[in-house]
Amino acid sequence: MSIEILNLTQVYNQNTPFEKVALNNINLSINKGEFVGIIGHTGSGKSTLLSVIAGIEKPQGGEIFFDDSKSDFNDVLRKYDVSMIYQSYMLFDYMNAVENVIVNTRAVTNDS
């Protein structure tokens, strides 16, 4: 699946003294079969970007396309093969990365 992100914007606590711009007009293209790493300092917007792509957070601005189809925030998790596993929460420390992915996939699909 390819992912195209155009002018993605996300602001927390907008119009308050605590306003934080997490994403400011982000543009990103990920081609089918490509592996991409997202790195940055704490608070730079990495988790926010992934949450928006996965449909966990609704973006305040911009567009996301999966295989050239514009995503509707409400349909991301149902229509596209997109998911997110947090780096430390909901992971079993006695399992490796692959085992954690498998057990979380089974929990979502009810496979045994």
N, C-alpha and C positions, 0 to 999 in steps of 0.2 A: 504494500500500500504506500502511496506517496502522500506526503503532507505538505501543504502550502499555507503559510501564515502571513497575513498581510495587515500591517499597521495595528497589531494587537496592543491594546492598552488596558491596564488594570490599576486602579487607584483605590487604596483603602482609606477609610475615614475621611472621605472627600468633603471639602469645605469646613473642616474643623482644624483646630490647632495641631492635631495629630495626623494630618494628611500625609500619606506615604505613597509615592508613585512606585509601584512594583514593576510595571512593564510600561514602557513609553515608545509606542509605535514600532514594535518588534516585527521584523520581517525575517522569515526563515523558510527554506525549501529543503525537504528531505525526500530524496528519491527512493523508489521501491527497492528494497534490498540493502539499503544503506544503513550503516550503524553510526549513530551520532552521540557524542558525549556532551553534556552541558555542564560547564564548570563555572565557578564564580565564588566570590566572597559570601559570607553569611549575610542574608538580607538582600541579595542582589536580584532576586526574582526567579531563581531556578525552580523552586517548588511551585510557585504561582504559575509559571509557564506550563509546567507539566500538569497541574490541576486543571487549567483551562483546556489544554489539549484533550485530556481524558474526560472532560465534561463534568468535572466535580465542581468547578466554579464557572459562573457565567461571565464572559468577558464584557467589559464596559464599552469597548470599541474594537474595531477591526473584524477580520474575517478569517475563518479556518476552512480549508478545503481538504477533503480526503478523496484521493483518486479523482481529482477535478470536480467533485461534487461539493457544493457549499454546505457546511455542516449547520444543522439547527441544534442549538444547545440542548434541547429536550430529547433529541434522538441520538446523540453521540454514543452513549453506552449501548443502545439497542441496535443501531444500524451498522456501526463500525467495530472492527476488532481492535478496540483501544482499551487499555486498562493501566492501572498504576499500582505499584507496590511501594509503600513508604520505606525509607531506609532503615528505620529501627522499630517502628510501631507495627504491631500485628505480625511480627516475624518470630519464628521459633529459633532460638539461639543454638539448639542442638541439631538443626537442619542446615544443609548447605543452600546456596541460592536457588539451584534447580528444584530441590525438594520443597522449598518455601513457595515457589511459583506453582508447583503442581498441587500442593495442598490448598492454596488459595483459589486456584482454578476449580478444583473439586468442590469447594465450599460454595462457589458462585453457581456452578452448573449442576450441583447435587449428584455428581458422578461418584462412584465408589471404587 
